[in-house]
Amino acid sequence: MGLRHITALANAGLEVVAVADASETALAAAQAAVPAAAAYTDWPTLLGRHRLDLVTIATTSPGHEAGVLAAAAAGVPRILCEKPMAASLPAARAMDEACRRAGARLLINHPRRLLPAYLAVRDAIAADRFGDLRFMRVTCGAAGLANIGSHAFDLMRWFLGDVEAAMGRLEAATPPNPRGPQYHDPGAHGTFWFAGDRRATFDFCNDFSTSLIVEFGCRYGAIRVDERLAEVRAMARDAAGRSQPLSLYQTPTVPIDLRFGGPIDLVAITTAMIEDTMGDGVPACSGADGVAALEMVAAVHVSDRTRMPVTFPVAEDEGSLARIP
């Protein structure tokens, strides 16, 4: 992931002057990618020797808190942090607060708000081509609740607003995490509720295999985004059909042309997030947004443990997320 950031920084026209990683192997790879950059094994030394315009943090989530707090304390004005934002909800809240106090612009790398497909869907719903959005459903097989789920949860909030309550279940058995045995990010399924009786369901369990599919249910139509196929399918009732009862399922619908915008390029969307971090407009995904997405992850952990719905805000997570990758 760090090498992806290095390429994206170059694509954004930025010079990488220093890299840091506790792993000798990862640090050597970074040095090979940018031989002119100074190399360090820790954040404090790097930040003490360089005056930086931007720091990007591309470690696994247990390293995010220390990196963000160190960068904010060193006066770095712009920080892009990988997702999930942190390994616990209290850590994420501390990161956001530290950046607020320091006046640092913190973004979390949930880039789907910048993808043409989702921008097109959002614009079409805002233009009333489908009626008001009532629910979302997101599925992705063999995907971790935090690793992939946090992307989906940020997308849900972008379309549906702040969450009011959650109910979820973690899967009973989780395959070994490819990042190593020290990481634990189970699959899960459940439901979130939003204002106005709007809702979203999700399933990221390991007993099925699909890429990320996002479905939108609107009053007069439906939209399905399939990221692997780079495809958007959409249909809606016409003006005459809107006057018919919603229970009249045979009411004709017409296809709505929405374009996906080409296959997802991870370097390109990371470049777009870096450019957004360097800008001065409303952040594509702020630190507060990253906290909110992680809060949804935490709520599922709490709901699974208590076997009860969880209302927001989530007061604590009791260490449920201590080993997020």
TAPE-V22380 format. One record per residue. N is the residue number from 1. RES is the residue in one letter. PSI is psi in whole degrees, 0 to 359 (NA if undefined). OMEGA is omega as a letter, one per 20 degrees, with the letter a starting at -180 (999 if undefined). BURIAL is b if it has 24 or more other ideal C-beta (glycine too) atoms within 12 Angstrom, else e. Layout:
BEGIN
n & res & psi & omega & burial
N & RES & PSI & OMEGA & BURIAL
N & RES & PSI & OMEGA & BURIAL
END
This chain:
BEGIN
n & res & psi & omega & burial
1 & M & 324 & r & b
2 & G & 322 & r & b
3 & L & 325 & r & b
4 & R & 318 & r & b
5 & H & 319 & r & b
6 & I & 315 & r & b
7 & T & 317 & a & b
8 & A & 322 & r & b
9 & L & 317 & r & b
10 & A & 318 & r & e
11 & N & 330 & r & e
12 & A & 1 & r & b
13 & G & 23 & a & e
14 & L & 146 & r & b
15 & E & 127 & r & e
16 & V & 111 & a & b
17 & V & 343 & a & e
18 & A & 148 & r & b
19 & V & 154 & r & b
20 & A & 141 & r & b
21 & D & 138 & r & b
22 & A & 339 & r & e
23 & S & 124 & r & e
24 & E & 322 & a & e
25 & T & 313 & a & e
26 & A & 322 & r & b
27 & L & 320 & r & b
28 & A & 320 & r & e
29 & A & 320 & r & e
30 & A & 318 & r & b
31 & Q & 322 & r & b
32 & A & 327 & a & e
33 & A & 325 & r & b
34 & V & 78 & a & b
35 & P & 333 & a & e
36 & A & 347 & a & e
37 & A & 143 & r & b
38 & A & 147 & a & e
39 & A & 138 & a & b
40 & Y & 160 & r & b
41 & T & 2 & r & e
42 & D & 155 & a & e
43 & W & 313 & a & b
44 & P & 318 & r & e
45 & T & 314 & r & e
46 & L & 311 & a & b
47 & L & 335 & r & b
48 & G & 343 & a & e
49 & R & 352 & a & e
50 & H & 139 & r & b
51 & R & 113 & a & e
52 & L & 149 & r & b
53 & D & 334 & a & b
54 & L & 141 & r & b
55 & V & 133 & r & b
56 & T & 138 & a & b
57 & I & 115 & a & b
58 & A & 26 & r & b
59 & T & 178 & r & b
60 & T & 163 & a & b
61 & S & 331 & r & b
62 & P & 339 & r & b
63 & G & 355 & a & b
64 & H & 317 & a & b
65 & E & 309 & a & b
66 & A & 319 & a & b
67 & G & 314 & a & b
68 & V & 315 & a & b
69 & L & 319 & r & b
70 & A & 317 & a & b
71 & A & 317 & r & b
72 & A & 317 & a & b
73 & A & 331 & r & e
74 & A & 357 & r & b
75 & G & 16 & r & e
76 & V & 125 & a & b
77 & P & 340 & a & e
78 & R & 131 & a & b
79 & I & 129 & r & b
80 & L & 122 & a & b
81 & C & 137 & r & b
82 & E & 167 & r & b
83 & K & 163 & i & b
84 & P & 154 & a & b
85 & M & 321 & a & b
86 & A & 175 & r & b
87 & A & 359 & r & b
88 & S & 158 & r & b
89 & L & 316 & r & b
90 & P & 323 & r & b
91 & A & 316 & r & b
92 & A & 318 & r & b
93 & R & 322 & r & b
94 & A & 321 & r & b
95 & M & 313 & a & b
96 & D & 317 & a & b
97 & E & 319 & r & e
98 & A & 319 & r & b
99 & C & 324 & r & b
100 & R & 313 & a & e
101 & R & 323 & a & e
102 & A & 350 & a & b
103 & G & 23 & a & e
104 & A & 141 & r & b
105 & R & 108 & a & b
106 & L & 125 & r & b
107 & L & 148 & r & b
108 & I & 138 & a & b
109 & N & 65 & r & b
110 & H & 91 & a & b
111 & P & 2 & a & b
112 & R & 340 & r & b
113 & R & 343 & a & b
114 & L & 355 & a & b
115 & L & 136 & a & b
116 & P & 322 & a & b
117 & A & 312 & a & b
118 & Y & 329 & r & b
119 & L & 319 & r & b
120 & A & 318 & r & b
121 & V & 314 & a & b
122 & R & 317 & r & b
123 & D & 320 & a & e
124 & A & 320 & r & b
125 & I & 318 & r & b
126 & A & 330 & r & e
127 & A & 6 & r & e
128 & D & 32 & r & e
129 & R & 344 & a & b
130 & F & 0 & a & b
131 & G & 179 & a & b
132 & D & 147 & a & e
133 & L & 128 & a & b
134 & R & 326 & r & b
135 & F & 161 & r & b
136 & M & 152 & r & b
137 & R & 127 & a & b
138 & V & 128 & r & b
139 & T & 145 & r & b
140 & C & 113 & a & b
141 & G & 147 & r & b
142 & A & 46 & a & b
143 & A & 137 & r & b
144 & G & 147 & r & b
145 & L & 318 & a & b
146 & A & 317 & a & b
147 & N & 309 & r & b
148 & I & 324 & a & b
149 & G & 322 & a & b
150 & S & 326 & r & b
151 & H & 311 & a & b
152 & A & 321 & a & b
153 & F & 324 & r & b
154 & D & 320 & r & b
155 & L & 318 & r & b
156 & M & 314 & a & b
157 & R & 324 & a & b
158 & W & 325 & a & b
159 & F & 325 & a & b
160 & L & 349 & a & b
161 & G & 195 & a & e
162 & D & 148 & a & b
163 & V & 143 & r & b
164 & E & 324 & a & b
165 & A & 163 & a & b
166 & A & 151 & r & b
167 & M & 128 & a & b
168 & G & 165 & r & b
169 & R & 135 & r & b
170 & L & 147 & r & b
171 & E & 149 & a & b
172 & A & 322 & a & e
173 & A & 132 & a & e
174 & T & 130 & r & b
175 & P & 160 & r & e
176 & P & 139 & a & e
177 & N & 131 & a & b
178 & P & 341 & r & e
179 & R & 347 & r & e
180 & G & 161 & a & e
181 & P & 345 & r & e
182 & Q & 351 & a & e
183 & Y & 144 & a & b
184 & H & 112 & r & b
185 & D & 85 & a & b
186 & P & 157 & r & b
187 & G & 166 & a & b
188 & A & 167 & r & b
189 & H & 156 & a & b
190 & G & 196 & a & b
191 & T & 141 & r & b
192 & F & 146 & r & b
193 & W & 140 & a & b
194 & F & 173 & r & b
195 & A & 152 & r & e
196 & G & 24 & r & e
197 & D & 25 & r & e
198 & R & 154 & a & b
199 & R & 165 & r & b
200 & A & 136 & r & b
201 & T & 158 & a & b
202 & F & 154 & r & b
203 & D & 116 & r & b
204 & F & 32 & a & b
205 & C & 168 & a & b
206 & N & 11 & a & b
207 & D & 15 & r & e
208 & F & 165 & a & e
209 & S & 109 & r & e
210 & T & 160 & r & b
211 & S & 182 & a & e
212 & L & 122 & r & b
213 & I & 128 & a & b
214 & V & 124 & r & b
215 & E & 139 & a & b
216 & F & 123 & r & b
217 & G & 115 & a & b
218 & C & 168 & a & b
219 & R & 324 & a & b
220 & Y & 12 & a & b
221 & G & 183 & a & b
222 & A & 153 & a & b
223 & I & 139 & r & b
224 & R & 121 & r & b
225 & V & 121 & r & b
226 & D & 110 & a & b
227 & E & 326 & a & b
228 & R & 318 & r & e
229 & L & 353 & a & e
230 & A & 55 & a & e
231 & E & 140 & r & e
232 & V & 124 & r & b
233 & R & 132 & a & b
234 & A & 144 & r & b
235 & M & 155 & a & b
236 & A & 156 & r & b
237 & R & 149 & r & b
238 & D & 182 & a & e
239 & A & 320 & r & e
240 & A & 321 & a & e
241 & G & 335 & a & e
242 & R & 337 & a & b
243 & S & 350 & a & e
244 & Q & 154 & r & e
245 & P & 144 & r & e
246 & L & 335 & a & e
247 & S & 355 & r & e
248 & L & 85 & a & e
249 & Y & 338 & a & e
250 & Q & 359 & r & e
251 & T & 127 & a & e
252 & P & 147 & r & e
253 & T & 160 & r & b
254 & V & 145 & r & e
255 & P & 144 & r & e
256 & I & 128 & a & b
257 & D & 106 & r & e
258 & L & 131 & a & b
259 & R & 142 & r & e
260 & F & 320 & r & b
261 & G & 14 & r & b
262 & G & 160 & a & e
263 & P & 148 & a & e
264 & I & 127 & r & b
265 & D & 109 & a & e
266 & L & 324 & r & b
267 & V & 318 & a & e
268 & A & 318 & a & e
269 & I & 333 & r & b
270 & T & 321 & r & b
271 & T & 317 & r & b
272 & A & 321 & r & b
273 & M & 323 & r & b
274 & I & 316 & r & b
275 & E & 323 & r & b
276 & D & 322 & r & b
277 & T & 324 & a & b
278 & M & 350 & a & b
279 & G & 185 & a & e
280 & D & 5 & a & e
281 & G & 190 & r & e
282 & V & 126 & a & e
283 & P & 143 & r & b
284 & A & 319 & r & b
285 & C & 102 & a & b
286 & S & 174 & r & b
287 & G & 320 & r & b
288 & A & 323 & r & b
289 & D & 320 & r & b
290 & G & 319 & r & b
291 & V & 315 & a & b
292 & A & 320 & r & b
293 & A & 319 & r & b
294 & L & 328 & r & b
295 & E & 325 & r & b
296 & M & 321 & r & b
297 & V & 313 & a & b
298 & A & 321 & a & b
299 & A & 323 & r & b
300 & V & 318 & r & b
301 & H & 314 & a & b
302 & V & 318 & r & b
303 & S & 319 & r & b
304 & D & 320 & a & b
305 & R & 320 & a & e
306 & T & 346 & a & e
307 & R & 35 & a & e
308 & M & 156 & r & e
309 & P & 153 & r & e
310 & V & 130 & r & b
311 & T & 155 & a & e
312 & F & 148 & j & b
313 & P & 154 & r & e
314 & V & 122 & a & b
315 & A & 325 & a & e
316 & E & 168 & r & e
317 & D & 2 & r & b
318 & E & 35 & r & e
319 & G & 11 & a & e
320 & S & 333 & a & b
321 & L & 23 & a & b
322 & A & 344 & a & e
323 & R & 35 & r & b
324 & I & 138 & r & b
325 & P & NA & 999 & b
END
